[in-house]
Amino acid sequence: MVDAVQRVLLRVFRLLPRRVRRWLVRAGTPKYTVGAICIVQRRDGAILLVRHSYVSRWGTPGGLAKRREPIDVAAARETMEEVNLPVELIGEPSVVVEPLPRRVDVVFLARPAIDAPLDDVRPSSPEIVATGWFQPHELPELQPETATALVALSRDGRIDLSGSGLRPSSGRPTR
């Protein structure tokens, strides 16, 4: 019975104008935001973290990609906007999908650009109130998205979190 109803509905759907079919598909499809996260690591292994004005835990530079903006460009742009640091992205990103808040985070490992003055790493956006470099074994309390991003890079073998206390779990990484 269910199969017969589905076949009838698909026949009706096929008869609809293309514009209406597209609208129906878009209306019935979950929407996700796409963000770019930059995990910036110095040569000595220290990771750049930021404190956002609206969250008490430490996070990373990053944000939403602009419409039609390549995600790698968004990651580098957000880092420059938030902490005044040009970066070089290293390798392919890891992707974290969070179904409940409907968010996709594309996580890039990055290093400061060769000529980047590390003394100039400072908040350069109203949303950032502090910056700091932390060794993996000395990480402060992290935003959940940041912990998840770090674990994603660790799972991909891209970053060593030994001694950090971060470990994968069935859901979010825990400390």
C-alpha positions, -999 to +999 in steps of 0.1 A: +000+000+000+028+024+010+047+017-022+016+024-043+010+058-026+047+067-031+045+058-068+014+080-073+030+109-054+061+106-076+040+107-107+022+139-095+056+154-085+070+147-120+040+166-136+047+197-115+066+226-131+104+224-126+104+256-105+078+241-081+096+208-078+129+226-069+110+247-043+094+216-027+128+199-025+145+229-009+116+234+015+118+198+026+155+196+029+173+205+062+194+236+060+229+237+074+253+265+081+289+260+069+317+273+090+355+273+087+377+266+117+414+272+117+436+253+141+468+273+140+499+255+152+533+270+157+565+251+150+569+243+187+535+226+187+516+254+205+480+260+193+465+294+190+432+298+209+409+328+213+383+339+238+351+351+222+332+380+239+301+358+240+315+325+254+335+318+285+356+289+271+384+291+247+379+285+210+396+289+176+396+315+149+369+308+124+334+316+114+307+313+087+317+312+051+302+340+030+279+330+002+299+314-027+331+319-008+356+290-010+359+274+024+397+276+025+395+314+017+369+317+045+392+300+070+422+322+062+400+354+061+384+347+094+418+341+111+432+374+097+401+393+107+399+379+142+436+378+152+456+397+126+475+366+116+481+355+080+482+317+078+491+289+055+466+261+054+482+226+056+467+197+036+431+187+033+405+197+059+386+175+083+348+178+083+326+177+113+288+175+109+267+184+138+231+174+130+213+189+159+224+225+154+225+218+117+261+229+113+290+217+092+325+227+103+353+224+079+384+222+101+418+233+087+452+228+102+473+259+096+506+274+105+515+311+107+527+324+073+565+325+070+568+362+074+540+366+100+551+385+131+538+363+159+540+393+183+511+409+164+487+380+172+461+399+191+423+404+191+415+424+160+378+419+160+352+431+186+341+394+190+376+384+203+387+395+238+419+375+242+444+353+224+469+328+236+493+300+225+488+267+244+507+234+242+484+204+237+491+192+272+482+226+287+449+233+269+424+254+289+387+247+291+375+245+254+343+253+236+327+220+225+332+229+188+369+235+194+373+202+212+355+184+184+376+201+158+409+191+175+398+155+179+388+154+142+423+165+132+438+140+157+417+111+143+430+120+108+465+118+122+471+155+115+478+168+150+492+151+181+470+157+212+491+135+236+487+147+271+458+170+263+431+150+280+410+152+249+397+118+238+371+106+214+338+093+228+305+082+214+294+118+210+315+148+218+351+145+229+356+146+266+383+159+290 
